[in-house]
Amino acid sequence: MVVNKVGTPIVVVGAGGHAKVVIDCVRRLGQFRVVGCLVDDPGAPGPYGIPNLGTDDKIPELIAQGMCNFVCALGSNQVRLRIADVIRNYGGMLPALVHPAAVVAETATIGYGTVVMAGAVINADARIGYASIVNTLAAVDHDCVLESGVHIAPRAALAGCVRVGARSFLGIGASVIPNIHIGADCLIAAGSVVVKDVRDNDRVAGVPAKSMRQNIPGSGGISKTF
């Protein structure tokens, strides 16, 4: 693995498997130098021997010390957005990181704090919101819009003009046909094929994808999400 000894210092929030991939992306870019991780367990080591700087409670202190660049390497969309907001509120910066092996059209826009992984393709006039993840080998085609905190998992594919609401997650290998609107806080299960719009907070799975909500006998028609 390439280890940068020079570059702008950056702190990684997180220390799990996703953090390892983000650290590799940072190192391959060569612009930043990972100086530490923020970890829930203050006694746990950071990946690859990177120093554990404490929990995310340390963010204001680090920014006050001049450590201003961060990347949120957290899988949870909700938590990643919350931490990103904390960093921004204290004056920190969240640069967008695009792996050198990704392909991003010149007319695409990438929001702050978003990470685009190796092999991902983002095509013309796509717009990716802040603190999102476009993961390994994912495809986001022309004129798609991803709102804030979205995660497009490895090998998921969005055809043209798809819109994905804030904090939604598309599982590994999921596919979405053109002109579909997926609402906020949705979960699209791995391998699903989405051929119609998905309402906010829904969970869908299958080929074609169908809602996982179902009526519970004796519940008076109240649905439950599994």
C-alpha positions as CSV (number, residue, x, y, z in Angstrom):
1,M,0.0,0.0,0.0
2,V,1.2,3.5,-0.8
3,V,1.8,5.5,2.3
4,N,2.0,9.3,1.9
5,K,4.5,11.1,4.1
6,V,3.6,14.5,2.8
7,G,0.3,16.2,1.9
8,T,-2.5,18.1,3.7
9,P,-3.4,16.4,7.0
10,I,-6.8,14.7,7.1
11,V,-8.6,12.8,9.9
12,V,-10.7,9.8,9.1
13,V,-13.9,9.4,11.1
14,G,-14.3,5.6,11.5
15,A,-12.1,2.6,11.7
16,G,-14.0,-0.3,10.2
17,G,-13.9,-2.0,6.8
18,H,-15.3,1.0,5.0
19,A,-12.6,3.2,6.6
20,K,-9.9,0.9,5.1
21,V,-11.2,1.4,1.6
22,V,-11.5,5.2,2.2
23,I,-7.9,5.3,3.5
24,D,-6.7,3.5,0.4
25,C,-8.5,6.1,-1.7
26,V,-7.0,9.0,0.2
27,R,-3.5,7.5,-0.1
28,R,-3.8,6.9,-3.8
29,L,-4.9,10.4,-4.4
30,G,-1.7,11.7,-2.9
31,Q,-3.1,15.1,-1.9
32,F,-3.8,14.3,1.7
33,R,-2.0,12.5,4.5
34,V,-4.0,10.5,7.0
35,V,-2.9,11.6,10.5
36,G,-5.4,9.8,12.6
37,C,-8.8,8.1,13.1
38,L,-11.7,8.9,15.3
39,V,-13.1,5.7,16.8
40,D,-16.1,4.9,19.1
41,D,-13.7,2.8,21.3
42,P,-11.0,5.1,22.6
43,G,-8.8,2.1,23.3
44,A,-9.1,0.5,19.8
45,P,-6.3,0.8,17.3
46,G,-6.8,2.5,14.0
47,P,-6.4,0.6,10.7
48,Y,-2.9,0.1,9.4
49,G,-1.4,1.5,12.6
50,I,-2.9,4.9,12.2
51,P,-3.2,6.7,15.5
52,N,-6.6,6.6,17.3
53,L,-7.2,10.3,18.2
54,G,-10.3,9.5,20.3
55,T,-14.0,9.6,19.7
56,D,-15.9,12.1,17.5
57,D,-16.2,14.3,20.6
58,K,-12.7,15.4,19.7
59,I,-13.8,17.1,16.5
60,P,-14.1,20.7,17.9
61,E,-10.8,20.4,19.7
62,L,-9.0,19.1,16.5
63,I,-10.4,21.9,14.4
64,A,-9.4,24.5,17.0
65,Q,-5.9,23.0,16.8
66,G,-5.9,23.6,13.0
67,M,-6.7,20.0,12.0
68,C,-9.5,21.1,9.6
69,N,-9.9,18.3,7.0
70,F,-12.0,15.3,7.7
71,V,-13.5,12.3,5.8
72,C,-16.5,10.5,7.3
73,A,-15.8,6.8,6.6
74,L,-19.1,5.6,8.2
75,G,-21.5,3.2,6.6
76,S,-24.6,4.5,8.3
77,N,-26.1,7.3,6.2
78,Q,-27.8,8.9,9.2
79,V,-24.6,8.9,11.4
80,R,-22.4,10.0,8.5
81,L,-24.6,13.0,7.8
82,R,-24.8,13.9,11.5
83,I,-21.0,13.9,11.9
84,A,-20.6,15.8,8.6
85,D,-22.9,18.5,10.0
86,V,-20.9,18.7,13.2
87,I,-17.6,19.1,11.3
88,R,-19.1,21.9,9.1
89,N,-20.7,23.6,12.1
90,Y,-17.3,23.9,13.8
91,G,-15.6,25.2,10.6
92,G,-14.0,22.0,9.4
93,M,-13.8,20.9,5.8
94,L,-15.0,17.7,4.1
95,P,-13.3,17.4,0.7
96,A,-14.9,15.3,-1.9
97,L,-12.7,12.3,-2.7
98,V,-12.7,10.6,-6.1
99,H,-10.5,7.5,-6.4
100,P,-8.1,7.8,-9.4
101,A,-9.6,4.6,-10.9
102,A,-13.2,6.1,-10.9
103,V,-14.6,7.8,-14.0
104,V,-16.5,11.0,-13.5
105,A,-17.9,13.2,-16.3
106,E,-16.7,16.8,-16.5
107,T,-20.3,17.9,-16.2
108,A,-21.1,15.9,-13.1
109,T,-21.0,17.6,-9.7
110,I,-19.9,15.9,-6.5
111,G,-20.9,17.4,-3.1
112,Y,-18.5,17.9,-0.2
113,G,-17.7,14.9,1.9
114,T,-18.7,12.4,-0.8
115,V,-16.4,9.5,-1.6
116,V,-16.4,7.9,-5.0
117,M,-14.7,4.5,-5.0
118,A,-12.5,2.6,-7.5
119,G,-14.2,1.6,-10.7
120,A,-17.3,3.7,-10.1
121,V,-18.7,5.6,-13.1
122,I,-20.6,8.9,-12.8
123,N,-21.9,10.2,-16.2
124,A,-22.9,13.5,-17.7
125,D,-24.8,16.0,-15.7
126,A,-25.3,13.7,-12.7
127,R,-25.4,15.5,-9.4
128,I,-24.2,13.8,-6.2
129,G,-25.2,15.4,-2.9
130,Y,-22.9,15.9,0.1
131,A,-21.6,13.1,2.4
132,S,-22.7,10.3,0.0
133,I,-20.9,7.1,-1.1
134,V,-20.7,5.9,-4.7
135,N,-19.1,2.5,-3.9
136,T,-16.8,0.2,-5.9
137,L,-17.9,-0.4,-9.5
138,A,-21.2,1.4,-9.0
139,A,-22.7,3.2,-12.0
140,V,-24.7,6.5,-11.9
141,D,-25.8,7.5,-15.4
142,H,-26.6,10.8,-17.0
143,D,-28.8,13.4,-15.3
144,C,-29.2,11.3,-12.1
145,V,-29.6,13.2,-8.8
146,L,-28.5,11.7,-5.5
147,E,-29.5,13.8,-2.5
148,S,-27.4,14.1,0.7
149,G,-26.2,11.0,2.5
150,V,-27.1,8.4,-0.1
151,H,-25.1,5.2,-0.4
152,I,-24.9,3.4,-3.7
153,A,-23.4,0.0,-2.9
154,P,-20.9,-1.9,-5.1
155,R,-22.0,-2.8,-8.6
156,A,-25.4,-1.1,-8.2
157,A,-26.5,0.6,-11.4
158,L,-28.7,3.6,-11.9
159,A,-29.9,4.3,-15.5
160,G,-30.4,7.9,-16.7
161,C,-32.6,10.5,-14.9
162,V,-33.0,8.5,-11.6
163,R,-33.5,10.5,-8.5
164,V,-32.6,9.1,-5.0
165,G,-33.8,10.9,-1.9
166,A,-31.7,11.7,1.1
167,R,-30.2,8.9,3.3
168,S,-31.4,6.1,1.0
169,F,-29.4,3.0,0.5
170,L,-29.2,0.9,-2.7
171,G,-27.8,-2.6,-2.0
172,I,-25.1,-4.4,-3.8
173,G,-26.0,-5.2,-7.4
174,A,-29.3,-3.3,-7.3
175,S,-30.5,-1.9,-10.7
176,V,-32.9,1.0,-11.4
177,I,-34.5,1.7,-14.8
178,P,-34.6,5.3,-16.2
179,N,-36.7,8.1,-14.8
180,I,-37.5,6.4,-11.4
181,H,-37.8,8.4,-8.2
182,I,-36.7,6.7,-5.0
183,G,-37.8,8.6,-1.9
184,A,-35.9,9.6,1.2
185,D,-34.7,7.0,3.8
186,C,-35.4,4.0,1.5
187,L,-33.7,0.7,1.4
188,I,-33.3,-1.1,-1.9
189,A,-32.3,-4.7,-1.2
190,A,-29.3,-6.3,-2.9
191,G,-30.0,-7.6,-6.4
192,S,-33.3,-5.8,-6.7
193,V,-34.6,-4.4,-10.0
194,V,-36.5,-1.2,-9.4
195,V,-39.1,-0.5,-12.2
196,K,-41.4,1.9,-10.5
197,D,-41.2,4.8,-8.0
198,V,-40.4,4.0,-4.4
199,R,-42.1,6.2,-1.7
200,D,-40.3,7.7,1.3
201,N,-39.2,5.2,4.1
202,D,-40.1,2.1,2.0
203,R,-38.1,-1.1,1.8
204,V,-38.2,-3.0,-1.5
205,A,-36.7,-6.2,-2.7
206,G,-37.0,-8.6,-5.6
207,V,-37.2,-8.8,-9.4
208,P,-39.1,-6.6,-10.0
209,A,-38.8,-4.9,-6.7
210,K,-41.8,-4.9,-4.4
211,S,-42.5,-3.3,-1.1
212,M,-41.6,-5.4,2.0
213,R,-44.5,-3.8,3.9
214,Q,-47.4,-6.1,4.6
215,N,-50.5,-6.1,6.7
216,I,-50.4,-7.9,10.0
217,P,-53.6,-9.9,10.8
218,G,-55.6,-8.3,13.5
219,S,-53.7,-5.0,13.1
220,G,-56.6,-3.1,11.5
221,G,-54.7,-2.7,8.3
222,I,-51.6,-1.2,10.0
223,S,-48.5,-2.2,8.1
224,K,-45.2,-3.2,9.5
225,T,-41.8,-2.9,7.7
226,F,-39.5,-6.0,7.8
